[in-house]
């Protein structure tokens, strides 16, 4: 009898394991809303396009304006401030801005591992204040639920020699990693290769897995293999406005831009650009970085297909913020110490065990070349450190206003692609979705609730002896199953704050403001591109939504307005 009960129990466990989906969560860095082919872009992303065609594309999914806040919210199902990450990994004397994942927050990996999932991460962490073991490793990935970790603790650095590169809890360089020594090293490829290694190791195992893949592409510095860049040579010679016009047309054809929405105006006049070759090269490298990432995603999908696990794997792809208008590497031509780079001799090569310790930018390449930046320094190689600037960021964010940092659509609207053959439906006649668009407003906070429901996990009220804050989001599963579903019978409230840039979304209405400026009000049904401020016409709606934002800010540990000094002012404003 006991043996029979044991067999029944084991069969039930096996059945549950077989039914629960594997989950692959892919996050890219500093990309614009219309960069992907399936969202209107000219960049070659055939593998993401295929996932979108076989799954869902969300048109109104939102991130949290910037690297750290987005990652904290994605991992915890909380608003960034509730997870301790209202700003960046810099300590502010306020619980909402501690710069470190809150002990009252539990991560996706911790929740899913408790439910029997194998867990792994490859890529950018960027939610821990400590970047050195002597300062504590309690908020590093392995300590926050990941069985395996290969990646970086900081948020940016050379793609050829990443800063704070770790395997598990040990710092490594690309030249002294005992487990991974490719003929040539490039961080995007390394992230992909280590993710695939985890998939291979699990081939044939019955328990489900959670894999978090956090690429640094396409964050500056603009660095890519010359063979990838070559495919875009001449692609951007027509300039900003021509590329934007083509994107606007494709967005309309794809049903992502309504005919009566006015795209945000073009920033920059191509005919006035003095060094067009340099400007075009910046975008060529950016596109090459994205194509390389897409190729890696295709390799992961191929591995899942070979293993027979693709059908029951939920793949989610999204972006951490809008395109980046920061001026990194676009001022005077200098070396990292501010001297004229041409006057400096090469430095000695670095030994394999030496680590890069300076992220912005590193002093030298591993073979001793000085790292250079500034106008005219053609990006791509390891000894360059350049960003692409506001004009190209405006192109990347077509059709929206503003950028990373801000709570206008250009800062917070992200593609979300969901692919899960065994679980996504809602197509015509109840069939497969065939590229269905989902227009329901939704947010990073919904990912925890989604994973909890699909995995059969329990979201804890206590974890590791710590009291845990309730998750904020709602499961996206109804949207996976039916094209008629909504997440709320009444307009749902979603909130943002970063560097005093703030917003609240309530159904068709969005209230948004920059820094210390007045609230603006937009009708997101008639004017998703936020070109017509209705605040003066609807003062009662402004007061209503502002009061809702104030109440949220108080409960979510947001600093009172007026106490925060904005770090980034709007470019040119």
NUMI-868826 format. One line per 10 residues: number of its first residue (from 0); their letters; for each residue x negated, y negated, z negated of C-alpha. Coordinates in Angstrom, 1 decimal, always signed. Each point is the difference from the previous one (the first is absolute). Layout:
BEGIN
NUM> A> X/Y/Z; ...
END
This chain:
BEGIN
0> XXXXXXXXXX> +0.0/+0.0/+0.0; -2.8/-2.4/-1.0; -1.8/+0.9/+3.3; +3.2/-0.7/+2.0; +0.4/-3.4/-1.7; -3.6/-0.9/+0.7; +0.5/+0.9/+3.7; +3.2/-2.0/+0.2; -1.8/-3.0/-1.6; -3.0/+0.3/+2.4
10> XXXXXXXXXX> +2.3/+0.2/+3.0; +1.8/-3.1/-1.1; -3.2/-1.9/-0.5; -1.2/+1.2/+3.4; +3.2/-1.1/+1.7; -0.1/-3.4/-1.7; -3.7/-0.4/+1.2; +1.0/+1.0/+3.5; +2.9/-2.5/+0.1; -1.8/-3.0/-1.4
20> XXXXXXXXXX> -1.8/-2.1/+2.6; -3.6/-0.8/+0.1; -0.5/-3.8/-0.1; -2.7/-1.9/+2.0; +0.0/-3.7/-0.8; -2.1/-2.1/+2.4; -0.8/-3.7/-0.7; -1.9/-2.3/+2.3; -1.5/-3.3/-0.8; +0.5/-3.6/+1.1
30> XXXXXXXXXX> +2.0/+0.8/+3.2; +2.8/-2.0/+1.5; +3.6/+0.9/+0.6; -0.3/+0.5/+3.7; -3.5/+1.6/+0.4; +1.3/+3.6/+0.5; +1.2/+1.0/+3.4; +3.3/+1.2/-1.4; +0.5/-3.5/-1.6; -0.8/-2.0/+3.1
40> XXXXXXXXXX> -3.8/-0.1/+0.1; -2.4/+0.6/+2.9; -2.5/+1.9/-2.2; -0.1/+3.8/+0.8; +1.6/+1.8/-2.9; +1.4/+3.1/+1.8; +0.0/+2.2/-3.1; +1.9/-2.4/-2.2; +2.3/-0.7/+2.9; +0.7/+3.8/+0.2
50> XXXXXXXXXX> +0.8/+0.2/-3.7; +2.4/-2.9/+0.5; +1.6/+1.6/+3.0; +0.6/+3.2/-1.9; +1.1/-1.8/-3.2; +1.1/-3.4/-1.3; -1.2/-3.5/+0.3; +1.1/-2.4/-2.8; +0.5/-3.6/+1.2; +0.4/-1.6/-3.4
60> XXXXXXXXXX> -2.5/+1.7/-2.3; -2.0/-2.2/-2.3; -3.4/+0.1/-1.7; -1.2/-2.3/-2.8; -2.0/-2.7/+1.9; -3.5/+1.2/-0.6; -2.4/+3.0/-0.6; +0.1/+0.6/-3.8; +3.6/-0.9/-0.7; +1.2/+2.2/+2.9
70> XXXXXXXXXX> -2.1/+3.0/-1.1; +1.1/-0.3/-3.6; +3.7/-0.2/+1.0; -0.4/+2.9/+2.5; -1.7/+2.2/-2.6; +2.4/-0.7/-2.9; +3.5/-0.8/+1.3; -0.2/-3.3/-2.0; -0.3/-3.6/+1.0; -3.8/-0.9/+0.0
80> XXXXXXXXXX> +0.2/-2.1/-3.1; +1.6/+2.8/-2.0; -2.9/+2.2/+1.1; -2.5/-2.7/-1.1; -0.9/-1.2/+3.5; +1.7/-3.3/+0.6; -3.2/-1.4/+1.4; -3.1/+2.0/+0.9; -2.6/+2.1/-1.9; -1.0/-3.0/-2.0
90> XXXXXXXXXX> +1.0/-0.3/-3.6; +2.5/-2.7/-1.0; +1.1/-0.4/-3.6; +3.6/+1.1/+0.7; +1.3/+3.6/+0.2; +1.4/-0.5/+3.5; -3.4/-1.0/+1.4; -2.3/+2.3/-2.0; -1.8/+1.1/+3.2; +0.3/+3.6/-1.0
100> XXXXXXXXXX> +2.7/+2.6/+0.3; +2.2/-0.2/-3.1; +0.0/+2.9/-2.5; +3.8/-0.4/+0.1; +0.0/+1.0/+3.7; -0.2/+3.5/+1.4; -1.3/+0.8/+3.5; +1.5/+2.0/+2.8; -2.9/+2.5/-0.4; +0.6/+0.4/-3.7
110> XXXXXXXXXX> +3.7/+0.6/+0.5; -0.4/+2.4/+2.9; -2.9/+1.9/-1.6; +2.2/+0.6/-3.0; +2.6/+1.5/+2.4; -2.6/+2.5/+1.4; -1.4/-2.0/+2.9; -3.6/+0.1/+1.0; -1.2/-3.6/+0.3; -2.7/-1.8/+1.9
120> XXXXXXXXXX> -1.0/-3.4/+1.1; -2.4/-1.3/+2.7; -0.7/-3.7/+0.5; +0.5/-3.3/-1.8; +1.1/+0.0/-3.7; -0.2/-3.8/-1.0; +2.2/+0.2/-3.1; -2.7/+0.4/-2.7; -1.8/-2.9/-1.8; -3.0/+2.2/-0.7
130> XXXXXXXXXX> -2.3/+0.7/+2.9; -2.7/+1.7/-2.0; +0.1/+3.0/-2.4; -1.5/-2.0/-2.8; +3.1/-2.2/+0.0; +2.4/+3.0/-0.2; +1.5/+2.3/+2.6; +3.5/+0.4/-1.5; +1.6/-1.6/+3.0; -2.0/+1.7/+2.7
140> XXXXXXXXXX> +1.9/+2.4/+2.3; -1.0/+3.3/-1.7; +1.1/-1.4/-3.3; +3.3/-1.1/+1.5; +1.2/+3.3/+1.4; -2.1/+0.8/+3.0; -1.7/+3.4/+0.1; -2.3/-1.1/+2.7; -1.3/-3.5/+0.9; -2.3/-1.3/+2.7
150> XXXXXXXXXX> +0.0/-3.7/+0.6; -0.8/-3.5/-1.3; +1.1/-1.7/-3.1; -0.3/-3.6/+1.4; +2.1/-1.4/+2.7; -2.4/-0.7/+2.9; -3.5/+0.4/+1.2; -2.1/+1.4/+2.9; +1.6/+2.8/+2.0; -3.5/+1.4/+0.5
160> XXXXXXXXXX> -1.1/-0.2/-3.7; +3.1/-0.4/-2.2; -0.4/-1.8/-3.4; +1.0/+2.1/-3.1; +0.2/+3.2/+2.0; +0.9/+2.9/-2.3; +0.6/+3.7/+0.1; +2.1/+0.9/-3.1; -1.6/-2.3/-2.7; -3.5/-0.1/+1.5
170> XXXXXXXXXX> -1.4/-2.8/+2.1; -1.5/+1.1/+3.3; -1.5/-1.5/+3.2; +0.8/+1.3/+3.5; -3.5/+1.5/-0.1; +0.0/+1.9/-3.3; +3.5/+1.5/+0.0; -0.5/+3.7/-0.6; +3.3/+1.0/+1.6; +0.3/-2.3/+3.1
180> XXXXXXXXXX> -2.9/-1.0/+2.3; +1.2/-0.8/+3.5; -2.5/-0.8/+2.8; +1.3/-3.6/-0.1; +2.0/-1.5/-2.8; +3.1/-2.3/+0.4; +2.3/-0.4/-3.0; +3.3/+0.4/+1.9; -1.3/+3.3/+1.4; -1.3/+1.1/-3.4
190> XXXXXXXXXX> +3.5/-0.7/-1.6; +1.6/+2.2/+2.7; -2.6/+2.7/-0.2; +0.3/+0.3/-3.8; +3.8/+0.0/+0.2; -0.1/+2.8/+2.6; -2.4/+2.0/-2.2; +2.6/-0.1/-2.8; +2.7/+1.2/+2.5; -2.3/+2.9/+1.2
200> XXXXXXXXXX> -0.7/+1.1/-3.6; +3.7/+0.3/-0.7; +0.8/+1.9/+3.2; +1.9/+3.2/-1.0; +0.8/-1.2/-3.6; +3.6/-0.1/-1.0; +0.0/-3.0/-2.3; +0.9/-3.3/+1.6; -2.5/-2.9/+0.2; +0.0/-3.8/-0.3
210> XXXXXXXXXX> -2.7/-1.7/+2.1; -0.5/-3.8/-0.2; -2.1/-1.3/+2.9; -0.9/-3.7/-0.5; -2.0/-1.4/+3.0; -1.9/-3.2/-0.1; +0.7/-0.6/+3.7; +0.5/-2.6/+1.1; -1.2/-2.2/-2.9; -3.1/-2.2/+0.7
220> XXXXXXXXXX> -2.8/+0.4/+0.8; +0.8/+0.8/+3.6; -2.2/+3.0/+0.6; +0.6/+2.9/+2.5; -1.8/+2.4/+2.2; -1.0/-1.6/+3.3; +1.6/+2.8/+2.0; +3.4/-0.9/-1.6; -0.5/-3.8/+0.5; -0.8/+0.6/+3.7
230> XXXXXXXXXX> +3.5/+1.2/+0.6; +1.3/-3.5/-0.9; -2.6/-2.0/+1.9; +1.9/-2.8/+1.8; +3.3/+0.9/-1.6; +0.2/-3.3/-1.9; -1.6/-2.3/+2.4; +3.4/-1.5/+0.8; +0.2/-1.5/-3.5; +2.4/-0.3/-2.9
240> XXXXXXXXXX> +3.1/-1.2/+1.7; +0.0/+2.5/+2.8; -0.4/+2.9/-2.4; +2.8/-1.3/-2.2; +2.4/-0.4/+2.9; -0.6/+3.6/+1.0; +0.6/+1.2/-3.5; +3.2/-2.1/-0.3; +1.3/+1.7/+3.2; -0.8/+3.5/-1.3
250> XXXXXXXXXX> +1.5/-0.7/-3.4; +3.2/-0.9/+1.8; -0.1/+3.1/+2.2; -0.5/+2.1/-3.1; +3.0/-1.5/-1.8; -2.3/-1.5/-2.7; +0.6/-3.7/+0.9; +3.5/-1.3/+0.6; +0.4/-2.2/+3.0; +1.2/-2.9/-2.1
260> XXXXXXXXXX> -2.9/+0.1/-2.5; -2.6/-2.7/+0.8; -3.6/+1.3/-0.4; -2.3/-2.0/-2.2; -2.1/-2.5/+2.1; -3.4/+0.9/+1.3; -3.0/-1.1/-2.1; -3.1/-1.1/+2.0; -0.4/-1.2/+3.6; -2.1/+2.4/+2.1
270> XXXXXXXXXX> -1.0/-2.7/+2.4; -1.6/-1.9/-2.8; -2.1/+3.0/-1.3; -3.7/-0.8/+0.6; -1.3/+3.6/-0.2; +2.7/+2.1/+1.6; -2.3/+3.1/+0.3; -0.5/+0.0/-3.8; +3.7/-0.4/-0.8; +1.0/+2.7/+2.5
280> XXXXXXXXXX> -2.7/+2.3/-1.4; +1.5/-0.4/-3.5; +3.3/+1.3/+1.1; -1.6/+2.8/+2.1; -1.7/+1.3/-3.1; +3.1/-0.3/-2.1; +2.0/+2.1/+2.6; -2.8/+2.6/+0.1; +0.2/+0.4/-3.8; +3.7/+0.6/+0.2
290> XXXXXXXXXX> -0.3/+2.5/+2.9; -2.7/+1.9/-2.0; +2.3/+0.2/-3.0; +2.9/+1.2/+2.2; -2.3/+2.7/+1.5; -0.8/+1.2/-3.5; +3.7/+0.2/-0.8; +0.5/+2.1/+3.1; -2.7/+2.4/-1.2; +1.8/+0.4/-3.4
300> XXXXXXXXXX> +3.3/+0.7/+1.8; -1.8/+2.6/+2.2; -1.4/+1.7/-3.2; +3.5/+0.2/-1.5; +1.4/+1.4/+3.2; -2.7/+2.6/+0.2; +0.7/+1.0/-3.6; +3.7/+0.3/+0.7; +0.8/-2.7/-2.5; +1.0/-2.9/+2.1
310> XXXXXXXXXX> +3.7/+0.7/+0.0; +0.3/-0.2/-3.8; -2.4/-2.9/-0.5; +1.3/-3.5/-0.6; -2.4/-2.5/+1.6; +0.4/-3.6/-1.0; -2.1/-2.8/+1.7; +0.1/-3.6/-1.1; -2.2/-3.1/-0.4; -1.1/-1.8/-3.2
320> XXXXXXXXXX> +0.7/-3.6/+1.1; +0.4/-2.1/+3.1; -2.9/-1.1/+2.3; -2.9/-1.8/-1.7; -0.7/-3.7/+0.8; -2.9/-0.2/-2.4; -3.1/-1.7/+1.4; -2.5/+2.7/-1.0; -3.1/-0.2/+2.2; +1.2/-2.8/+2.2
330> XXXXXXXXXX> -1.9/-3.0/-1.4; -3.7/-0.8/+0.5; -2.3/+2.7/+1.4; -1.7/+1.2/-3.2; -1.5/+3.0/-1.8; +1.6/+1.0/-3.4; -2.2/-2.5/-1.9; +1.1/-2.9/+2.1; -3.3/-0.3/+1.9; -0.4/+0.0/+3.8
340> XXXXXXXXXX> +0.0/+3.6/+0.9; -2.4/-0.2/+2.9; -2.8/-1.3/-2.3; +0.1/+3.1/-2.3; -2.1/+3.1/+0.7; +1.6/+3.5/-0.2; +0.2/+1.5/-3.5; -1.3/+3.4/-0.9; +2.3/+3.0/+0.8; +2.1/+1.3/-2.9
350> XXXXXXXXXX> -0.7/+3.4/-1.5; +2.8/+2.6/+0.2; +0.8/-0.3/-3.7; +0.2/-3.8/+0.1; +3.5/-1.4/-0.2; +1.6/-3.1/+1.5; +0.9/-2.2/-2.9; +1.0/-3.3/+1.7; +3.3/+0.1/+1.9; +0.4/-3.4/+1.6
360> XXXXXXXXXX> -2.2/+0.3/+2.0; -2.7/+2.5/-0.7; -3.6/-1.3/+0.3; -1.2/+2.5/+2.6; +0.8/+3.2/+1.9; -1.4/+3.3/-1.2; -2.8/-0.3/+2.6; -1.0/-3.5/-1.2; +1.7/-2.3/+2.4; +1.3/-3.3/-1.4
370> XXXXXXXXXX> +3.8/-0.3/+0.1; +1.1/-3.1/+1.9; +3.3/-1.8/+0.3; +1.4/-3.2/+1.6; +1.2/-1.3/+3.4; -1.8/+1.7/+2.9; -1.0/+3.1/-2.1; +1.6/+2.7/+2.1; +1.7/+2.4/-2.4; -0.1/+3.8/+0.1
380> XXXXXXXXXX> -3.4/+1.1/-1.1; -1.1/+0.7/-3.6; -2.0/-3.2/-0.2; +3.0/-2.3/+0.6; +2.7/-1.2/-2.5; +2.8/-1.9/+1.8; +3.8/-0.4/-0.3; +2.4/-0.9/+2.8; +1.6/-3.2/-1.4; +3.4/-1.6/+0.0
390> XXXXXXXXXX> +0.7/-0.2/+3.7; -0.3/+3.8/+0.5; +1.8/+0.6/-3.3; +2.9/-1.9/+1.4; -0.1/+2.3/+3.1; -0.2/+3.1/-2.2; +3.0/-1.2/-2.1; +2.2/-0.7/+3.1; +2.9/-1.0/-0.4; -0.3/-1.1/-3.6
400> XXXXXXXXXX> -1.3/-3.0/-1.9; -3.0/-0.1/-2.5; -2.3/+2.8/-1.0; -1.5/+2.1/-2.8; +0.4/-1.8/-3.4; +3.3/-1.6/+0.9; +3.6/+1.2/-0.6; +1.3/-1.0/+3.4; +0.7/+2.9/+2.4; -3.5/-0.3/+1.5
410> XXXXXXXXXX> -1.5/+0.9/-3.4; +2.4/+2.7/-1.2; +1.7/+1.7/+3.0; -1.7/+3.3/+0.9; +0.7/+2.9/+2.3; +1.1/+3.2/-1.7; -0.1/+3.2/+2.0; +1.6/+3.1/-1.6; -0.5/+3.4/+1.7; +1.3/+3.2/-1.5
420> XXXXXXXXXX> +1.5/+2.5/+2.6; +1.6/+2.2/-2.7; +1.6/-2.9/-1.9; +0.8/-2.9/+2.2; +3.2/-0.1/+2.0; +2.7/-2.5/+0.9; -0.4/+0.3/+3.7; +2.8/+0.0/+2.5; +2.5/+2.8/-0.8; -1.9/+0.8/-3.2
430> XXXXXXXXXX> -3.2/+0.9/+1.9; -3.6/-1.1/-0.3; -0.5/-3.8/-0.3; -2.1/-0.5/+3.2; -1.5/-3.3/-1.2; +2.9/-1.3/-1.9; -0.4/-3.5/-1.5; +0.9/-0.6/-3.6; +1.1/-3.6/-0.8; +0.7/+0.4/-3.8
440> XXXXXXXXXX> -2.2/-2.4/-2.0; -2.3/+2.1/-2.2; -3.3/-0.3/-1.9; -3.1/+1.7/-1.3; +1.8/+0.6/-3.3; +2.2/+2.5/+1.8; -2.9/+2.4/+0.8; -0.2/+1.3/-3.6; +3.7/+0.7/-0.1; -0.1/+1.7/+3.4
450> XXXXXXXXXX> -2.9/+2.3/-0.9; +1.6/+0.8/-3.4; +3.3/+1.1/+1.6; -1.6/+1.9/+2.9; -2.5/+1.8/-2.2; +2.4/+0.9/-2.8; -2.3/-1.7/-2.4; +1.0/-1.8/-3.2; -0.9/-3.6/-0.5; -1.1/-0.2/-3.6
460> XXXXXXXXXX> +0.9/-2.4/-2.7; -3.3/+1.0/-1.7; -3.2/+1.2/+1.5; -3.3/+0.9/-1.8; +1.4/-1.4/-3.2; +0.9/-3.3/+1.6; +3.4/-1.6/+0.5; +0.7/-0.4/+3.7; +2.0/-2.8/+1.6; +3.1/+1.1/+2.0
470> XXXXXXXXXX> -0.6/+0.1/+3.8; +1.6/-2.8/+1.9; +0.8/+1.5/+3.4; +2.6/+2.2/+1.7; -0.6/+3.1/+2.0; -0.1/-0.4/+3.8; +1.3/+3.5/+0.5; +3.5/-1.1/+1.0; -1.6/-2.1/+2.8; -1.9/+3.1/+1.2
480> XXXXXXXXXX> +3.2/+2.1/+0.2; +2.5/-2.4/+1.5; +0.0/-3.0/+2.3; +3.1/-1.3/-1.9; -1.5/+0.1/-3.5; -0.9/-3.0/-2.1; -1.9/-0.2/-3.3; +2.6/-2.2/-1.7; +3.7/-0.8/+0.5; -0.8/-3.7/-0.8
490> XXXXXXXXXX> -2.9/-2.2/+1.0; -3.1/+1.2/-1.7; -2.5/-2.4/-1.6; -3.7/+0.3/+0.8; -2.7/-2.3/-1.4; -3.5/-1.3/+0.6; -2.6/-2.2/-1.7; -3.7/-0.4/+0.8; -2.1/-3.1/-0.7; +3.3/-1.8/-0.5
500> XXXXXXXXXX> +1.2/+1.0/+3.4; +3.4/+1.4/-0.7; +3.2/+1.4/+1.5; +3.3/+1.8/-0.7; +1.9/+2.0/+2.6; +3.7/+0.6/-0.5; +1.7/+1.5/+3.0; +0.1/-2.5/+2.8; -1.5/-2.7/-2.1; -3.7/-0.7/-0.8
510> XXXXXXXXXX> -1.3/-2.7/-2.3; -3.7/-0.6/+0.4; -2.6/-2.6/-1.0; -3.7/-0.7/+0.3; -2.0/-0.8/-3.1; +1.4/-3.1/-1.6; +2.3/-1.0/+2.8; +3.9/+0.0/+0.0; +2.1/+3.1/+0.7; +0.9/+0.7/+3.6
520> XXXXXXXXXX> +3.1/+2.0/+0.9; +0.4/+2.2/+3.1; +2.8/+2.1/+1.5; -1.8/+3.2/+0.9; +2.7/+1.3/+2.3; +0.0/-3.1/+2.2; -3.6/-1.1/-0.6; -2.4/+2.7/-1.1; -3.0/-2.0/+1.2; +0.8/-2.8/-2.6
530> XXXXXXXXXX> +0.1/-2.9/+2.4; +3.1/-1.8/-1.4; +0.0/-0.9/-3.6; +3.6/-0.1/-1.4; -0.8/-1.1/-3.5; +1.5/-3.4/+0.4; +3.2/+1.4/+1.5; +0.5/+2.7/-2.7; -1.1/-1.5/-3.4; +2.2/+2.4/-2.0
540> XXXXXXXXXX> -1.6/+3.0/+1.6; -3.5/-1.4/-0.7; +0.9/-0.4/-3.7; +1.5/+3.5/-0.2; -3.0/+1.7/+1.5; -2.5/-2.2/-1.9; +1.7/+1.0/-3.2; -0.3/+3.7/+1.0; -3.7/-0.5/+0.7; -0.5/-1.7/-3.3
550> XXXXXXXXXX> +1.7/+2.8/-1.9; -2.1/+2.6/+1.9; -3.2/-1.9/-0.6; +0.6/-0.1/-3.7; +0.6/+3.7/-0.3; -2.7/+1.0/+2.4; -2.9/-1.8/-1.7; -0.4/-2.8/+2.6; -1.9/-3.1/-1.1; +2.2/-3.1/-0.2
560> XXXXXXXXXX> -0.3/-2.2/+3.0; -2.4/-2.9/-0.4; -2.4/+2.1/-2.1; -1.6/+1.7/+3.0; -2.6/-1.8/+2.1; +0.4/+1.2/+3.6; -3.2/+1.6/+1.4; +0.8/-0.2/+3.7; +1.7/-3.0/+1.4; +1.9/+0.4/+3.3
570> XXX> -2.6/-0.4/+2.8; +0.2/-3.4/+1.6; +2.7/-1.2/-2.4
END
